[in-house]
Amino acid sequence: MRTKQFAILHSNDMHGDFLAEVRGEEGRLIGGLSLLSGYLNRVRREEKNVLYVISGDMVQGSLIDAEFKGISTIELMNYLAPDVATLGNHELDYGLPHLLFLEKMANFPIVNANLYIKKYHKRLMRPYVVLNVDGFDILFIGIITETVLQSLKQDRDIGTFITLEDAATEVGHICNAYRNEDIDLTVLLTHIGFESDQELAAMLDPAWGVDLIIGGHSHTILDRPAVVNNILIVQAGVGTDQIGRFDIVVDDDTNAIVEWQWQLIPVDDRIAEPDPELQRFIESYKETVDRKYGTLICRFPQALTHPRREEETALGNLFADILAERSGADVVLVGSGSIRTKSLGPTVTLGELYATFPYDDTLYRCTVTGAQLRQIFAHIMRPDNRTGEGECFQVNRGIRAFYNEAERRLESLTIRGIPVADDGQYTVLLQGYHYTNCGPNIGLTAEELTALAPPKVVSTSARDVVEEYLRSHPNLQSQVEGRLVYH
């Protein structure tokens, strides 16, 4: 029996989390790319066969990333030198042409097997990469979430095999094609969410030889890997405060893992020294951003928080109320995922606002019936939409929606204390992303959403609306009021 030991380190959903923070009573330095790089350097010195992989969403979520449209992120990722990465849905936030530019910038392979140029039935990215590490061949395959298809809906030339069944088929095609190369270890890098990873694993033919699924998208924190169909499944939360680590022993005769240990390791100053060279590189970007975005635009009496996107938050309520006042819509739906920080204030700089609300999206006001409005709330409040993989919303003042969890139904919906009438007409404000992808996001088709009246573009920039309102309204307050109630 010929065996080799490998250390596989993995991150996902880093979202431009570049800077370390001081936290806790002991004032520990936590997270950030400089400490992460320090830990990677340490493991690479200590261990012989080390691989570092990223399961999507390197970009978006920080002002440094947004200002340079992901270019800064890829330059910093080049410094970390991952061995392979896969696409997340946010890699497409700056548009398909820009993604292809970023992919050319990367000094590491970015793999995806199920994003296609439809007309020619050609994969957009390389579907896999085989890395030879100390004489062992390791196959990495990339699989993406169907959210990518939604964000590319206006690009008719691009398509993807997005169902789990299709993804399983794509994995089978690649594994079957390269089985004769004596692959010692097969790893799927996915960005489809932890629950979907488990479903996908159950569909894979054991003869294909998939050993590991290293995932992302649902920001899941684990104590231990899931095991489905003899496949180990892991994820490493969100950001750079932690990193996943597999220590595995692979048997060359059976092409199987014979020993393994997995840890979710906190990234702080107890495990590594910050990388000073990378820190200087990050600071050069930060100085540029600080000069441009350091101006104060308002102050709140206290910080407003957004701890979880699946629940009503004080910060989400504020943004929804601002857009409701400016648009005159009866109902405003602000995507919880478009609020990218857990708190804002009490002092608010332009840069902090942009980091919190980075998506510069169009606002559409649509007219729907009361029955359709109830259908929307029943769709967005259902339990399987609140697992970390669905699209959750913040709503404006005056909305009270009660959802019965046991019976899985919307119990009541009122606007300013008046029950929504099925035959009434109501206006709903949507961000452009949710308007374009209304079917999966709010449960109405485009035809249903526009049947009563053409949609009206209220603003081409939701962020501009929020910024101007904050500049002219000091000392704003907001709190959780029970606008969306589950019982």
N, C-alpha and C positions, 0 to 999 in steps of 0.2 A: 504493500500500500504506500503510495506516494502522496503526501499531504503538504499543504502550505497554509500558513496563517496570514490573514489579511485584517487590516483595520479599515472599515468603511465609515467615514464621517459624512454626515448629511445635514443639510439645511433646506428649508422651504419657506415661501412667503416672507422673504426678508424685507420687502416693501421699503427699500431705501432707509433702513434702520442703521444709519452709519455711525452715530455718535453714542458714546458711553454715557451713563447717568450715575450719579452718586445717590445711593439709596440706603435706607435702614439706619438703625441706631449706630452701627459701627462705621457708617459712611463708606460702604463698599462701592467700588467702581464696577458697574454691571453693564454687560452688553457692548455693542458697538463693534465696528469692523477691526479696529486696532487690537482689541483684546482677542477677538475671534482669530485674527491673523496670528497673534502670539501663540494661541493654543494650537493652531494648525502647524505652525513652525515647530513647536515643542514635540508634537506627536510624530511629525515627519523625521525629526532627529532621533526619537526614541525607538520607532518601529521601522521594520524593513519595508513592508508592503502596505503602503497607505494610499487610500483613494478618498477624494473629497468630491461629493456630488451635490447638486442643487435641483430640487424638484419644483421649479417654476416660481413665478412672481418675484423675480429679483428687483424689478422696477416698480415705480409708483408708490406714493405714500409719504414722501418727504419733499421738502422744498428744494433741496439740492438736486434731487432726481428730476423734479418737474421743471426747474429752471433750465436744465441742460437736456431735457427730453430723453433721459435714460443714458446719454453718452457718458456722463459722470459715473453712473452705476456700472456700466460695462468696463470702463477704465479701472475702477476699483475692484471689480470681479477679476479682471485680468491679473491684478496684483495678488489676489487670493489664490489664483491658479487652480480652479476646480478642474477635475479630470473630465467631467461631463456635466451638462445641465439639460433640463427639458424646459419646454415652453409652459408658462402659466397664462391665464387669461389676460393678466395685466401687461404682459409683454406686447400686447396688441393695442394698448391704450393710445399710443401716438400714431397709429395707422400702420397699415400693412407695408407700404414702401419703407417707412422708418424702421420697422422691425427687421426688414431685410438688410438695411444699412447697419443696424446694431449687430446683427448676426455676423456680418463681415468684419466688424470691429473686434469681435470676441476672439481671443487666442485659445479658446477651448471649444470643443464640439457642442452644439445645441441640437438635440435630437427630438424628433416628433414623427410618429408613424402614421397619423390619421388626419393630417391637414393636407388637402389636395387642391391642385389647379384642375377644376372640373372638366374643362373642355378637352384637356390632353390626358386626363387621368394620371397626372404626375404628382408625386409628393412634393410639397413645397420645401420641406426641410429634409436633411438626411434622417432616415427613420431609425437608425441604430448606429452604434459604434462598437467595435470589438477592441478591447484593450488587452495587450499582452503584458502581464505583470509577473515577473520572476518565472517565466515559462508557462504560466497558466493563462488561458484565454477567457476573458470575462465579457459577456454580451450585455450591453445596455440598450433598452428600447424605451422610447418616449411616447406617452399617451396623454391626451389633453381632455379637459372638460368641455361639455357642450356649450358652456358660456361663451367659448371662442366663436362658435358659429353665430350666436346672437350678436356679438359685437361686430362680426363681419357681414351681417345680413345685407347691408347695402352694397357689398362687393359681390356681384353676381358670378365672378370668375372663380371664387374660392369656395370650397365646400369641405366637409369633413365627415368621416364615418363616426357618428357621435354616440350611438347607443352602446351600452355595455356589450351587447352581443356582437356588434360591429368591431368594437375594440378587441374583444377576444379573438375574433377572426383575424384581425391584422396581426396580433401577437403570434397566432398560429402560423400565418404565412411566413413571417420572418424566422421564427424558430425552426420551421420545417426546412426553409431554404439554407440555413446555416448549421444544421445538425451535424453534417459531415465534417465540419471544421473542428470537431471535438471540443465544443464549448464546455469549459469547466464550471462556470457559474453564470446564471442568467438573472438579470435584475431589470425589473420594470420601474422606470421613473415616471410617476403619474402625477396628474394635477386634476383629480376628479373627486376628491373628498374621501374621508376615511370609510364611511359606510359603503360608498360605491367601490372602493378598493376591495372590500370584503366580498361584495357581490361579484366583482370581476374575477377575483381569485377562484371562486367556486365554479366559474364557467370554463376555466382553463384546463385543457387536457394535460394530465400529469406527464404524458409522453413528451410534451414540449419542453419540459425541464425548467420551468420558471422556479427560481429559488426564493427571491425576495421581491417585495413591492415596497418601494420607498416613495411615499406620497406627499401631497400638499393640498391646498385649497380650503380645507375645512378648519385649519388652524388647531388641530387636535393635539392635546397634551396626553401622553400615555405613561403609564407606570411600567408596562411591559408590552411586547409585540402581540398582535392578534395572530392566530395561526388558522388559516383556512385552506383546505385542500393541500396540506403540508407546505404551504407558502407562508413565510414570515412577512407581516405587514406592519410598517411603522410610519411615523410622522413626527415632526419636531416642533409643533406649536406654530408660533409666528414670530418674526423679527430675529434679532441676534442675541437675545438674552440666554439662549440655550442652543445646544447642538446635539444631534443624535450620534451615537457611536455603536457600531457593530464590531465585535471582535469574533472572527469566524475561522474555522479550520475547514478546508475544502479537500476532498479526496479526489485525486486525478483519475482513479480507476472507475469510480462510480459517478463522477461529476456531481457530487452532492456535498452538502454541508454536514459534517459529522460532529462538530462542536460549535456552539455559539453563545455569546453573551451580548446583551444590548443595554445601553444606558442612555438616559437623557441627561446631559451634563450641563449644569449652570455655567454660563460664561461670565466669570468675574475675575477679580485680581488675585484670587487664591489659587487659580489653576494656571495662570500664565501672566507674563509681563506684557504690557501693551507694546505693539510694534511701532517704534518711534518714526520710522520712515513712512509707513502708511499713515500714521497720525498727521504728519506734516502734509501729506498729499490731501487728506480729507480737509484739513484746516485751510488749504489754499482755495478749495471750493467754498467752504463756509464763509470765509472772509468776503468773497465776491457776493455771495447771497446776502450776508448781513448788511453790507453797504447799501444794497438795493432795497431790502425789505425790512430794515430795522425800524422804520418810522411807526410811531404809536397811532393807532386809529380809534381806539376807544378803551374804556375801562368798565368792567362789571363790578358790582358790589362784592361778588365772590366768584370763584371758579365754577364754571358749568361743566358737568361731566357727561360722558357717553361711554359707560363701562362695557356694555354688551349691545351688539347690533340687533339681537333678538327681542329686546325689550324697549319700552318707552324710556327716553332719557331727557334730562333737562336741556342739554345742548341741542338734541334733535328737535325738541319742542320749539326752541327759539328760532332755529332756521325755518321750520315749517310755518311758524307764525309770521315771520318776516315775509316769506313768499306769499302767504295768504293775503296779508295786508296790501302788498304791492300789486298782486294779480287780480284780486277780487273774486277768486275762485271759492266755491263752497267747500271743496275738499282739496288739500294739498298732500301729495304723497312724496316724501323725501326719502330716497334710498338710504337706509341705515349704513350701508357699506360705503356710501360716498362721503361719510364723515370719518376721517382717517386717524384721528387722535382720540384718546380717552378723556381729555379735558381741554378747556380753553379758558384763559383768563387767570386772575382778574384783570391784569393788563393785557391788551391784545395788540400785537404788532401786525403789520401787513403780512410779514412772513409767517407768523403763527396762524393767521387766518388761512393763508394759502396752503399751509401744511395740513390744516384741519379739513379744509374743504377744497381739494385740489382740482376737482373736475369742472372744467369750464364748459358747461353743457347748455343746450337750448332748452327753453321752457315752453311746453305746449299746454294750452287750455282746451279741454275736450268737453263735450256735452253728452251725458248719459242719462238713462232712465234710473229711477230709484231701484228697480229690480236689478239692473246691471250694477249699480253701486253696491248693493248688498252682495252680489256675486263677487265683486272685487274684494270686499272685506272678508268674505268667507274663504276666498282663495289665499289671501296673504296672511290670515290668522290661523290657518290650519296647522296642526302639530308638525306634519312632515315638511313644512316650509321653515321650521325653526330649529333645524338640526345642525346649522352651520353651513349648509349647502344651498339653502333657499335664498330668496330675495325678500328681506324684511324692510318695513317702512316706519318713518316717523310721520305723525299727522298733526294738523293744526288745531288750535283752540276751538272749542265748540263741538268737536267730534267726540262722541261716546259710543264705543262699540263693545259689546259683551259677547264673548265666545264661550260656549259650553264645551269644555275639554272632553268630558265623559261621553257626550253624544256627538262630538265632532261636528258642531253646527254653530252658525252665527245666531245668537239668541235675540239681539236687538241692535239697532243702529239709529242714533239720533244726531241731528245737527242743530246746535243751539237749543237743545231741549225738545225739539220737535221730531217725532219719528219719521224716518224716511219712507215716503209713499212710493209704492211700486210704479205707479203711473206718473209720478212727478218727474221733472227734469232738473238735473244738477250739473254744475261745472266741476271738473277735476283737473288739477294741475299736475303734470308729469314732467320729469326730466327727460331729455332726449333719448337717453339709453333705454329707459323704461317704455317710452312711447314707441320706439322702433321695435322693441322686443316685447310688446304688450301681452302676447299670448302666454308665454311661460311666466312673465313677471306679475301680471295682474289678473290673468284668467279670462281676458276678452280678446277676441281676434281684432285685427285692424279694421275689418269690415264692421264689426259690432261697435267698435270705439268711435267710428266716424259716421255711423248711420244717421244720426239725428242732425248733425251739423259738421261742416268742415272744421278741422282743428285750427286754432289760432296760435301763432307764435307770439308769446307775451314778451320774451326777451331771448336774445341769442347768447346770453351769459348769465346763468344763475348766480355765479360767484360775484359778478359785478353788482347785481341787485343786493346781495347780502352785504357786500363791502360798503356801498353807498349808504345803506340804511344804518349800519353800525357807526359810520362816521358822523351821522347827524342825530343819533339817539344815544346819548351817554347814560350810563348807569342802568342798563337793561337788566331785568331779572327774569328768571325762568325756573320752573320746577316741574317735577313729575306730578301729574294731576289725575291719572287714571283714565287717560283717553282711550287706551286699548286695554281691556280687562279680560283676563282668562280665569275661569272658575269651574 
